């Protein structure tokens, strides 16, 4: 009669090791998830505190000890509208929307030429586009101011539209080019075999495919234009002043009106937040195409 051999140490440790693998993976995933949520809360907390402050009275907002429990009020938003926020919102919206349209109208053909139908010395062209972002704005403001003054275009929304277009165009060209490069060449070859024209190739084939990337590029241009402060501060005064200039007006020698400033900042953030919320599906798909990683 034979007896079974005792289990070797390797046999006893194999099931335990098999359990440790999934457990270690689960703990790693949980730790990364917790870290991501913590980082998100840290970045989101100032925005949340700004929104809460906008519903406070000045006595509750400007205190050494933060007041978490308070009676909400809309008086600060009423005060902001009474301060004449309308023209500033209109100027920001006009400059942002028109400059973004111009950026896309100029950037899409440029990106197409630099990706699908490569032009001569396309690397030099790409470097030229990105090199325009290497000069600090403060170093160029004096010649820009003198040129705008001599043209009689100070305190003009059209001036901001041109400058915002020039400011965002290099980034848009680089982003759009990376989106165009993601389009399968087989699709374009099949369309050309069917005899499509250059215009039909761009409008009927390329643009629908890269629409998420165009939405992501447009949203980034909107954010940059809406938040731009330096040009608006130095080249406008009353008629063409934008929202960032309006917010600075709350910092006076009489003191800082925290609740009123928070209400104005909340209103200034709403258009960009709404634009991002409306285009969130396209934005996520666009950012996953390879432009921003």
C-alpha positions in Angstrom: 0.0 0.0 0.0 1.5 3.3 -1.1 1.1 6.6 0.8 0.8 10.0 -0.9 3.9 12.1 -0.8 3.7 15.2 1.4 3.1 18.4 -0.5 6.2 20.3 -1.3 6.7 23.9 -0.1 6.1 25.1 -3.6 2.7 23.4 -3.7 1.6 25.1 -0.5 2.7 28.6 -1.5 1.2 28.6 -5.0 -2.5 29.3 -4.0 -1.4 32.0 -1.5 0.7 33.7 -4.2 -2.2 33.5 -6.6 -4.4 35.3 -4.1 -1.8 38.0 -3.4 -1.6 39.0 -7.1 -5.2 40.2 -7.5 -5.2 41.6 -3.9 -2.1 43.7 -4.7 -3.7 44.9 -8.0 -6.9 45.8 -6.1 -5.0 47.8 -3.5 -2.9 49.6 -6.1 -6.1 50.5 -8.1 -7.8 51.7 -4.9 -4.8 53.8 -3.9 -4.6 55.4 -7.3 -8.3 56.1 -7.3 -8.2 57.6 -3.8 -5.2 59.8 -4.8 -7.0 61.0 -8.0 -10.1 61.9 -6.0 -8.0 63.7 -3.4 -6.1 65.7 -6.0 -9.4 66.6 -7.7 -10.9 67.8 -4.4 -7.8 69.9 -3.7 -8.0 71.6 -7.1 -11.8 72.0 -6.9 -12.0 73.3 -3.4 -11.0 76.9 -4.2 -13.7 77.0 -6.9 -16.3 75.6 -4.4 -15.2 78.2 -1.8 -15.6 81.0 -4.3 -19.1 80.0 -5.2 -20.0 79.7 -1.5 -18.5 83.1 -0.8 -20.6 84.6 -3.6 -23.8 83.8 -1.6 -22.5 85.4 1.6 -22.8 88.8 3.1 -19.6 90.8 3.3 -19.5 90.5 7.0 -19.5 86.7 6.6 -17.0 86.6 3.8 -14.3 88.9 5.2 -13.6 87.2 8.5 -10.5 85.6 10.1 -12.4 82.4 10.9 -14.2 81.0 7.9 -18.0 80.9 8.2 -19.2 77.6 6.8 -22.8 78.0 8.1 -24.4 81.2 6.9 -27.7 82.5 5.4 -27.4 82.5 1.6 -28.3 85.7 -0.3 -28.4 86.9 -3.9 -27.6 90.5 -3.0 -24.0 90.2 -4.2 -25.1 89.1 -7.7 -27.6 92.0 -7.8 -24.8 94.3 -6.9 -22.6 93.0 -9.6 -25.3 93.5 -12.2 -25.9 97.0 -10.9 -22.2 97.7 -11.4 -22.6 97.4 -15.1 -21.3 93.9 -15.9 -23.2 93.7 -19.2 -20.9 95.5 -21.5 -17.8 93.6 -20.2 -19.6 90.3 -20.7 -20.6 91.4 -24.2 -17.0 92.4 -25.1 -15.5 89.2 -23.8 -18.1 87.1 -25.6 -17.6 89.0 -28.9 -13.8 88.8 -28.8 -13.8 85.2 -27.7 -16.3 83.9 -30.3 -15.1 85.8 -33.3 -11.4 85.1 -32.6 -12.1 81.4 -32.1 -14.0 81.3 -35.4 -11.1 83.0 -37.1 -8.6 80.6 -35.5 -10.5 77.6 -36.8 -11.0 79.1 -40.3 -7.3 79.7 -40.6 -6.0 76.8 -38.6 -7.9 74.0 -40.3 -6.5 74.6 -43.8 -3.0 75.2 -42.4 -3.1 72.0 -40.4 -4.5 70.1 -43.4 -1.6 71.3 -45.6 1.0 70.4 -42.9 -0.4 66.9 -42.4 -2.3 65.4 -45.2 -0.8 67.3 -48.2 2.6 68.2 -46.8 4.0 71.4 -48.2 7.7 72.1 -48.7 9.7 72.7 -45.5 6.7 71.9 -43.4 9.0 71.4 -40.3 10.2 75.0 -40.7 6.6 76.2 -40.9 5.7 74.3 -37.7 8.7 75.7 -35.9 7.7 79.2 -37.0 4.2 78.8 -35.7 5.4 77.6 -32.3 8.3 80.1 -32.1 5.8 82.9 -32.0 4.8 81.6 -28.5 8.4 81.8 -27.2 8.4 85.6 -26.8 6.8 86.8 -23.6 3.8 89.1 -24.1 5.3 91.7 -21.7 8.3 92.0 -24.1 6.1 92.7 -27.1 3.4 95.0 -25.5 5.3 98.3 -26.2 5.6 97.8 -30.0 2.1 96.4 -30.1 0.7 99.4 -28.2 2.5 101.9 -30.4 1.3 100.1 -33.6 -2.3 100.0 -32.3 -2.2 103.6 -31.2 -0.9 104.8 -34.5 -3.7 102.9 -36.2 -6.2 104.6 -34.0 -7.4 101.2 -32.7 -7.0 101.6 -29.0 -10.0 100.6 -26.9 -11.5 98.6 -29.8 -12.9 95.1 -29.6 -11.6 94.4 -33.1 -8.0 94.9 -31.9 -8.6 92.2 -29.3 -10.1 89.9 -31.9 -6.9 90.2 -34.1 -4.6 89.7 -31.1 -6.5 86.8 -29.7 -6.5 85.1 -33.1 -2.7 85.6 -33.4 -2.3 84.3 -29.8 -4.2 81.1 -30.3 -3.5 80.2 -33.9 -0.1 78.5 -33.3 -1.5 76.2 -30.6 -4.5 75.4 -32.8 -2.4 74.5 -35.8 -0.3 72.1 -33.8 -3.3 70.5 -32.2 -5.3 70.2 -35.4 -2.4 68.8 -37.3 -2.1 66.0 -34.7 -5.8 65.3 -35.1 -5.5 65.2 -38.9 -2.6 62.7 -38.7 -4.9 60.3 -36.8 -7.2 60.0 -39.9 -6.6 56.6 -41.7 -4.9 57.1 -45.0 -7.0 54.3 -46.5 -10.2 56.4 -46.1 -8.6 59.3 -48.0 -7.3 57.0 -50.7 -10.7 55.4 -51.2 -12.3 58.8 -51.4 -9.8 60.0 -54.0 -10.5 56.9 -56.1 -14.1 57.8 -56.1 -13.2 61.2 -57.5 -13.8 63.6 -54.7 -12.5 67.1 -55.0 -10.2 68.8 -52.5 -13.1 70.7 -51.0 -15.2 67.6 -50.7 -12.4 65.7 -49.1 -12.0 68.4 -46.4 -15.7 69.2 -45.8 -17.3 65.7 -46.2 -14.6 63.4 -45.0 -12.0 65.1 -42.9 -14.1 67.5 -40.8 -16.6 64.9 -39.6 -13.8 62.5 -38.6 -11.8 65.1 -36.7 -14.9 67.0 -35.3 -14.1 66.0 -31.7 -10.6 67.3 -32.1 -11.9 70.6 -33.5 -14.2 70.9 -30.6 -11.3 70.4 -28.1 -9.2 72.9 -30.0 -12.1 75.4 -30.0 -12.7 75.0 -26.3 -9.0 75.6 -25.5 -9.1 78.8 -27.7 -12.2 79.9 -25.9 -10.6 79.4 -22.5 -7.4 81.3 -23.4 -9.3 84.2 -25.0 -11.9 84.5 -22.2 -9.2 84.6 -19.5 -6.8 86.9 -21.4 -5.9 89.9 -19.2 -2.7 91.6 -20.3 -3.8 92.8 -23.7 -7.2 93.8 -22.4 -5.7 95.8 -19.6 -3.1 97.7 -21.6 -5.1 98.2 -24.9 -8.6 99.0 -23.6 -10.1 101.5 -21.2 -13.9 101.7 -21.2 -15.6 100.7 -24.5 -13.7 97.4 -25.1 -12.8 96.3 -21.6 -13.4 92.6 -20.9 -14.4 90.5 -17.9 -10.9 90.2 -16.4 -10.5 94.0 -16.4 -14.0 94.2 -14.8 -12.9 91.9 -12.0 -9.8 94.0 -11.2 -12.1 97.0 -10.6 -13.3 95.5 -7.4 -9.8 96.0 -5.9 -10.0 99.6 -4.7 -8.3 101.7 -2.0 -11.4 101.4 0.1 -10.9 97.7 0.6 -11.5 94.3 -0.9 -15.2 93.3 -1.4 -14.7 89.6 -1.1 -18.3 88.5 -1.5 -19.0 90.8 -4.4 -15.7 89.8 -6.1 -16.6 86.1 -5.7 -20.0 86.7 -7.2 -18.4 88.5 -10.2 -15.8 85.7 -10.6 -18.6 83.1 -10.5 -20.5 84.9 -13.3 -17.2 85.1 -15.2 -16.6 81.4 -15.0 -20.1 80.3 -16.0 -19.8 80.8 -19.8 -16.6 78.7 -20.0 -18.1 76.0 -17.7 -21.3 75.9 -19.8 -19.2 75.6 -23.0 -17.2 72.8 -21.5 -20.3 71.0 -20.3 -22.1 71.3 -23.6 -19.0 70.0 -25.5 -17.9 67.5 -22.9 -18.5 64.4 -25.1 -16.7 65.8 -28.0 -13.9 67.1 -25.7 -13.2 63.7 -24.2 -13.1 62.1 -27.6 -10.9 64.8 -29.0 -8.4 64.7 -26.2 -8.2 60.9 -26.6 -7.2 61.2 -30.3 -3.7 62.0 -29.4 -3.4 65.8 -29.4 -3.1 66.2 -25.6 -1.6 63.3 -23.7 
